[in-house]
């Protein structure tokens, strides 16, 4: 699939009731990522997760449909910038469509031991952007629950 000329980036800002270190770890620890990543109806099999959080390191995993685990999306990306507990920037491919995306996560301290996450991902066509926004919001609901257990 080639990306259309009409593309845009998804930007999300969200506050988590947990310190930066815990939020960061949820993105780089394979055990934790497999617990929360993917919207409702999807899961990430732990055995599919490989994360090497350093510049030039890779992150690979499968986001599988719960009703049909053979049907899902493979994420295969390379980290382009990593600052522990602050920044995760990666570029890579998602799914069999070969959609090439850049994902940047920035984490900031907020009062009360909370963390503000700033996400930027794309480029997307407008219809993919809407689906991605819904997916992230659903995933973040699962992440909220995981962080409460920490």
Secondary structure, 3 states (H helix, E strand, C coil): CCCCCCEEEEEEEEEECCCHHHHHHHHHCHHHHHHHCCCCCEECCHHHCEECCCCCCEEEEEEEECCCCCCEEEEEEEEEEEECCCEEEEEEEECCCCEEEEEEEEEEEEHHHEEEEEEEEEEEEHHHHHHHHHHHHHHHHHHHHHHHHC
